[in-house]
């Protein structure tokens, strides 16, 4: 195995079947080609989050298809979004030392032994419970396995088979399983029909799972209709409005998503840090529109969360391919406000 230089090399040579999931801005499949090219520094990571590529690697071997290995790894990125190879190389070194240069495939070893590779590993991480639930749901679907036992409760509730106040036993894993299989099981129309009637808590939980799915135009429109009523209400719950943005962030209906973000940025809730954070972290593609990016940066510069919020969010966005150039252009705009100029000055003066 002396010719192994990437994780892709290792998994290919051991005969593993691999699925790679982004675990950062949203939980979504990363193609094998994209992951391989990223490892070889041929392209920047397409969805960096907090200066890292956060990935879930699910792999198994044909001779033991029932045994699955899961590694959650976060690779640091350079300023252009490319992998810092030293971190990957150190992981590979540890991996090869653990299994031995001439060791048998991981498939022939105990799962516990293989998982020891992750203990005290500087690039290993544990996703939050929401991300884990979505990953579990997507992994089961990718492997052709049935959904968890919690799926049916969520399906009954969100398709209108229960009273709308009867939601307290509907768990996060069930909602994740339900949303991952939404189109496959033809449930989108029923959810669309009832979206305005769900209480805020289950509506928010649903949207936080839907952010990982490419929902159709009708469902996105229903979510936006509910959200638009909140933009004009000064007493509206900003967490519910933020959840709605998350729910449509990966929708097919990009125009609806962009219109909702624009409406929120022009509303009384435009400087709420929860909403501003969600736009950057989940609906960042909206900011590829220079006009919306301009409004967004102005609101971020004047929000009550202060200078550190501006610094953290802008630094994160600058790593996203396609946004760096647009953000720099806004920084150079002579018509920018004094507040934005001051925030930029603080950002430039902070050590990276």
Secondary structure per residue as TSV (DSSP state, phi and psi in degrees):
chain	resnum	aa	ss	phi	psi
A	1	X	-	360.0	18.1
A	2	X	T	-68.1	-16.3
A	3	X	T	-92.3	8.7
A	4	X	-	-79.9	120.9
A	5	X	-	-121.8	-11.4
A	6	X	S	-137.3	164.3
A	7	X	H	-63.7	-35.2
A	8	X	H	-59.6	-44.1
A	9	X	H	-57.0	-48.5
A	10	X	H	-59.3	-49.8
A	11	X	H	-68.2	-36.1
A	12	X	H	-62.8	-45.4
A	13	X	H	-70.9	-26.3
A	14	X	T	-88.7	-0.4
A	15	X	T	78.9	20.7
A	16	X	E	-75.1	148.4
A	17	X	E	-95.7	129.9
A	18	X	E	-124.8	139.0
A	19	X	E	-126.7	132.0
A	20	X	E	-114.4	132.8
A	21	X	E	-121.2	134.1
A	22	X	E	-71.3	136.0
A	23	X	E	-121.9	17.6
A	24	X	S	-100.8	-94.1
A	25	X	S	-67.4	-36.1
A	26	X	S	-152.9	160.5
A	27	X	E	-89.3	112.3
A	28	X	E	-153.1	155.3
A	29	X	E	-67.3	139.2
A	30	X	E	-111.3	126.8
A	31	X	-	-64.3	152.5
A	32	X	H	-60.1	-36.7
A	33	X	H	-66.3	-43.3
A	34	X	H	-62.7	-44.3
A	35	X	H	-63.2	-43.2
A	36	X	H	-63.4	-45.3
A	37	X	H	-66.8	-35.3
A	38	X	H	-62.4	-44.9
A	39	X	H	-61.3	-32.0
A	40	X	T	-91.8	10.5
A	41	X	T	61.3	31.0
A	42	X	S	-90.2	-15.9
A	43	X	S	-156.2	150.7
A	44	X	-	-71.4	158.3
A	45	X	-	-69.2	129.1
A	46	X	T	-71.6	-24.7
A	47	X	T	-132.2	62.7
A	48	X	-	-67.1	150.8
A	49	X	B	-139.9	120.0
A	50	X	T	53.8	46.5
A	51	X	T	69.2	18.7
A	52	X	E	-136.8	157.9
A	53	X	E	-98.7	109.2
A	54	X	E	-97.4	120.1
A	55	X	E	-130.8	146.5
A	56	X	E	-113.6	119.0
A	57	X	E	-103.0	118.8
A	58	X	E	-111.8	120.8
A	59	X	E	-144.0	157.5
A	60	X	E	-155.0	171.9
A	61	X	E	-121.6	140.6
A	62	X	T	-55.6	-33.4
A	63	X	T	-74.7	-13.1
A	64	X	E	-143.7	63.8
A	65	X	E	-64.0	-18.9
A	66	X	E	-81.7	-11.8
A	67	X	E	-102.5	117.9
A	68	X	E	-116.3	143.4
A	69	X	E	-112.2	137.2
A	70	X	E	-129.5	122.9
A	71	X	E	-121.6	128.2
A	72	X	E	-104.0	115.3
A	73	X	E	-126.6	140.8
A	74	X	E	-124.9	115.6
A	75	X	E	-95.7	127.5
A	76	X	E	-67.0	150.2
A	77	X	B	-119.1	153.1
A	78	X	-	-83.7	-177.1
A	79	X	T	-65.8	-18.3
A	80	X	T	-94.8	0.5
A	81	X	S	89.7	8.4
A	82	X	-	-88.3	152.7
A	83	X	B	-63.7	138.7
A	84	X	-	-84.6	104.0
A	85	X	H	-65.4	-24.5
A	86	X	H	-59.3	-36.7
A	87	X	H	-67.6	-40.8
A	88	X	H	-67.3	-41.1
A	89	X	H	-63.5	-38.3
A	90	X	H	-65.9	-38.4
A	91	X	H	-64.5	-44.1
A	92	X	H	-61.6	-41.6
A	93	X	H	-59.3	-47.3
A	94	X	H	-62.6	-41.3
A	95	X	H	-59.8	-49.2
A	96	X	H	-69.5	-33.3
A	97	X	H	-68.4	-33.6
A	98	X	H	-72.5	-43.7
A	99	X	H	-91.5	-15.4
A	100	X	-	88.9	144.8
A	101	X	T	-60.1	-31.6
A	102	X	T	-116.1	24.5
A	103	X	-	-70.3	159.7
A	104	X	-	-69.5	165.5
A	105	X	-	-56.7	151.7
A	106	X	G	-55.4	-28.4
A	107	X	G	-64.5	-21.1
A	108	X	G	-97.9	3.8
A	109	X	S	-108.6	165.9
A	110	X	-	-69.4	139.9
A	111	X	H	-57.5	-37.9
A	112	X	H	-62.4	-39.2
A	113	X	H	-65.0	-43.0
A	114	X	H	-63.9	-37.3
A	115	X	H	-71.6	-17.3
A	116	X	G	-60.5	-23.7
A	117	X	G	-58.9	-29.4
A	118	X	G	-87.0	-14.6
A	119	X	T	-67.1	130.4
A	120	X	T	56.8	28.7
A	121	X	-	-89.4	126.4
A	122	X	T	-65.1	-21.1
A	123	X	T	-102.0	0.1
A	124	X	B	-80.3	148.9
A	125	X	-	-148.6	163.3
A	126	X	-	-112.5	115.6
A	127	X	-	-63.8	158.7
A	128	X	-	-69.4	168.9
A	129	X	H	-60.3	-36.0
A	130	X	H	-63.9	-46.1
A	131	X	H	-65.6	-39.1
A	132	X	H	-63.4	-40.4
A	133	X	H	-63.2	-44.4
A	134	X	H	-65.2	-44.6
A	135	X	H	-58.3	-46.4
A	136	X	H	-59.3	-42.8
A	137	X	H	-65.0	-43.4
A	138	X	H	-71.4	-35.8
A	139	X	H	-64.1	-44.2
A	140	X	H	-60.8	-40.9
A	141	X	H	-66.1	-43.0
A	142	X	H	-63.7	-32.7
A	143	X	T	-88.1	-0.7
A	144	X	T	72.9	24.0
A	145	X	-	-94.9	155.7
A	146	X	-	-68.2	159.1
A	147	X	-	-67.1	166.7
A	148	X	-	-66.0	167.8
A	149	X	T	-68.0	-9.9
A	150	X	T	-87.5	-9.4
A	151	X	H	-59.7	-44.2
A	152	X	H	-63.9	-35.8
A	153	X	H	-63.1	-43.1
A	154	X	H	-65.5	-41.3
A	155	X	H	-62.3	-44.7
A	156	X	H	-58.5	-43.7
A	157	X	H	-70.0	-52.5
A	158	X	H	-78.4	-9.7
A	159	X	T	-100.6	9.1
A	160	X	T	84.9	17.4
A	161	X	S	-87.0	-2.1
A	162	X	S	-126.8	166.3
A	163	X	-	-66.6	149.7
A	164	X	T	-70.8	-18.7
A	165	X	T	-93.0	4.4
A	166	X	-	-101.5	69.4
A	167	X	-	-124.3	-5.4
A	168	X	T	-67.1	-20.8
A	169	X	T	-95.8	6.9
A	170	X	-	-87.3	110.8
A	171	X	-	-91.6	167.3
A	172	X	H	-61.6	-41.5
A	173	X	H	-63.2	-38.7
A	174	X	H	-64.3	-41.5
A	175	X	H	-65.1	-40.2
A	176	X	H	-62.0	-46.1
A	177	X	H	-61.9	-40.0
A	178	X	H	-65.4	-46.3
A	179	X	H	-70.7	-35.7
A	180	X	H	-62.6	-32.0
A	181	X	T	-105.0	15.9
A	182	X	T	-56.6	-53.2
A	183	X	T	-74.0	-38.7
A	184	X	T	-58.9	-36.0
A	185	X	T	-102.0	11.4
A	186	X	T	56.6	42.2
A	187	X	-	-101.5	-4.5
A	188	X	H	-61.2	-38.6
A	189	X	H	-65.1	-39.9
A	190	X	H	-66.9	-39.5
A	191	X	H	-63.6	-43.8
A	192	X	H	-57.8	-42.1
A	193	X	H	-61.9	-32.6
A	194	X	H	-108.5	2.6
A	195	X	G	-58.0	-33.6
A	196	X	G	-74.7	-14.0
A	197	X	G	-100.3	-11.2
A	198	X	S	-70.4	136.2
A	199	X	-	-59.3	162.0
A	200	X	H	-57.1	-40.4
A	201	X	H	-66.2	-53.4
A	202	X	H	-66.8	-32.3
A	203	X	H	-60.4	-45.3
A	204	X	H	-63.3	-42.8
A	205	X	H	-64.0	-40.8
A	206	X	H	-60.6	-47.6
A	207	X	H	-64.8	-36.2
A	208	X	H	-66.8	-24.2
A	209	X	H	-86.2	-36.7
A	210	X	H	-65.5	-20.6
A	211	X	T	-59.8	-18.9
A	212	X	T	-94.5	2.7
A	213	X	S	-120.1	149.6
A	214	X	-	-88.5	82.2
A	215	X	-	-74.8	158.7
A	216	X	-	-80.4	173.7
A	217	X	H	-63.2	-39.9
A	218	X	H	-65.0	-45.2
A	219	X	H	-67.4	-41.5
A	220	X	H	-61.1	-40.5
A	221	X	H	-63.9	-40.4
A	222	X	H	-65.1	-40.9
A	223	X	H	-64.6	-43.1
A	224	X	H	-64.3	-38.1
A	225	X	H	-60.4	-43.5
A	226	X	H	-65.3	-42.3
A	227	X	H	-67.2	-37.8
A	228	X	H	-63.3	-28.5
A	229	X	H	-69.1	-24.1
A	230	X	H	-81.0	-27.2
A	231	X	H	-66.1	-24.2
A	232	X	T	-98.8	2.1
A	233	X	-	-107.5	108.9
A	234	X	T	-60.2	-23.3
A	235	X	T	-94.1	2.2
A	236	X	S	-63.2	150.6
A	237	X	-	-75.6	115.0
A	238	X	H	-66.3	-27.7
A	239	X	H	-65.5	-37.4
A	240	X	H	-69.0	-40.2
A	241	X	H	-65.0	-41.7
A	242	X	H	-63.2	-39.5
A	243	X	H	-62.1	-39.1
A	244	X	H	-62.2	-41.2
A	245	X	H	-61.0	-42.2
A	246	X	H	-61.3	-42.4
A	247	X	H	-61.1	-33.0
A	248	X	H	-101.9	2.7
A	249	X	T	-63.5	-27.3
A	250	X	T	-112.3	17.8
A	251	X	-	-69.6	157.5
A	252	X	S	-64.9	-28.3
A	253	X	-	-86.4	74.6
A	254	X	H	-64.4	-33.6
A	255	X	H	-64.2	-42.1
A	256	X	H	-62.6	-43.5
A	257	X	H	-59.9	-47.7
A	258	X	H	-64.6	-38.9
A	259	X	H	-65.0	-37.8
A	260	X	H	-66.1	-45.2
A	261	X	H	-60.8	-42.3
A	262	X	H	-62.5	-43.4
A	263	X	H	-61.9	-40.6
A	264	X	H	-67.0	-41.3
A	265	X	H	-69.1	-16.6
A	266	X	T	-106.1	14.7
A	267	X	S	-106.3	179.8
A	268	X	T	-69.9	-10.6
A	269	X	T	-100.2	11.0
A	270	X	T	-66.1	-21.6
A	271	X	T	-107.7	13.3
A	272	X	-	-71.5	126.9
A	273	X	H	-68.0	-30.5
A	274	X	H	-62.8	-44.7
A	275	X	H	-67.7	-44.1
A	276	X	H	-63.1	-37.5
A	277	X	H	-66.9	-42.7
A	278	X	H	-63.6	-40.7
A	279	X	H	-59.7	-44.6
A	280	X	H	-69.9	-39.9
A	281	X	H	-84.1	-32.2
A	282	X	H	-117.6	-32.5
A	283	X	S	-113.3	35.5
A	284	X	G	-61.6	-26.6
A	285	X	G	-64.3	-26.0
A	286	X	G	-59.6	-32.3
A	287	X	G	-76.4	-1.6
A	288	X	G	-71.2	-12.6
A	289	X	S	-82.9	112.6
A	290	X	H	-55.6	-35.8
A	291	X	H	-65.3	-42.8
A	292	X	H	-70.9	-36.5
A	293	X	H	-61.5	-40.6
A	294	X	H	-61.0	-48.5
A	295	X	H	-61.6	-43.8
A	296	X	H	-59.8	-48.4
A	297	X	H	-64.0	-36.4
A	298	X	H	-64.2	-43.3
A	299	X	H	-67.1	-39.6
A	300	X	H	-64.0	-35.9
A	301	X	H	-69.0	-24.2
A	302	X	H	-110.9	4.2
A	303	X	S	-71.2	157.8
A	304	X	T	-71.6	-12.0
A	305	X	T	-70.6	-17.2
A	306	X	-	92.5	-174.0
A	307	X	H	-64.4	-37.9
A	308	X	H	-64.8	-35.0
A	309	X	H	-62.6	-43.9
A	310	X	H	-59.3	-47.3
A	311	X	H	-60.6	-49.6
A	312	X	H	-64.1	-44.1
A	313	X	H	-71.2	-44.1
A	314	X	H	-66.8	-40.5
A	315	X	H	-61.0	-38.4
A	316	X	H	-64.8	-45.4
A	317	X	H	-65.7	-32.9
A	318	X	H	-62.8	-24.0
A	319	X	T	-76.9	-16.8
A	320	X	S	-76.5	122.7
A	321	X	T	-53.6	131.6
A	322	X	T	95.7	-22.0
A	323	X	T	-94.6	-28.3
A	324	X	H	-55.4	-50.5
A	325	X	H	-63.4	-39.9
A	326	X	H	-66.8	-39.0
A	327	X	H	-67.8	-42.8
A	328	X	H	-61.3	-38.1
A	329	X	H	-62.2	-39.1
A	330	X	H	-67.7	-35.7
A	331	X	H	-63.2	-29.8
A	332	X	T	-92.6	-1.0
A	333	X	-	-67.7	118.5
A	334	X	T	-66.7	-15.1
A	335	X	T	-94.9	8.0
A	336	X	-	-65.9	155.4
A	337	X	-	-73.7	164.7
A	338	X	H	-64.5	-37.4
A	339	X	H	-62.0	-43.0
A	340	X	H	-68.1	-40.0
A	341	X	H	-59.4	-42.2
A	342	X	H	-66.1	-41.8
A	343	X	H	-64.4	-39.2
A	344	X	H	-63.9	-40.6
A	345	X	H	-60.6	-42.1
A	346	X	H	-65.7	-42.6
A	347	X	H	-59.2	-47.1
A	348	X	H	-66.4	-26.7
A	349	X	H	-86.4	-11.3
A	350	X	S	-81.3	140.4
A	351	X	-	-67.1	142.5
A	352	X	-	-80.8	360.0
